Amino acid sequence: MDIQNLIDNTFKKYGLKKTIFRKELFKLFYNSLNSLSAKEISKQFSSSTDKASIYRALDSFEKSGLIHQVPDKNNLLRYSLCKSECKPNHHAHDHAHFLCSVCEETFCLDDFKFPTAKSHNGFLINELKIIMEGTCVSCKDI
């Protein structure tokens, strides 16, 4: 499937408006190997794209279930494309995140096996987050 059909199908599925900026933002996420911050996104677009437009699009993408927030060493908001069937205001994926201490990038580890515990010693578990820190594949030989 070509990228334009993918965009059309994805935006229809998630009920998103197909503006030029949103289509380009989706392409940026689709082609990115790691998560993106609003500042990094802003650098990819012309100065004519204001911060408010970026944050509105990110909010819309997240609420629709297209992207999700990922942790960052500096407590900045970062985003990554959802790879599973997420729904509006409900993200249905459980995966670990890896924070590289060298390049400070955050990576989603979709293939990491999560424990399936729903409780532990009387505690009910609603959400499980695993954050690993170390050196990523690109930085390990530096």
Secondary structure, 3 states (H helix, E strand, C coil): CCHHHHHHHHHHHHCCCCCHHHHHHHHHHHHCCCCEEHHHHHHHCCCCCCHHHHHHHHHHHHHHCCEEEECCCCCCCEEEECCCCCECCECCCCCEEEEECCCCCEEEECCCCCCCCCEECCEECCCCCCEEEECCCCCCCC
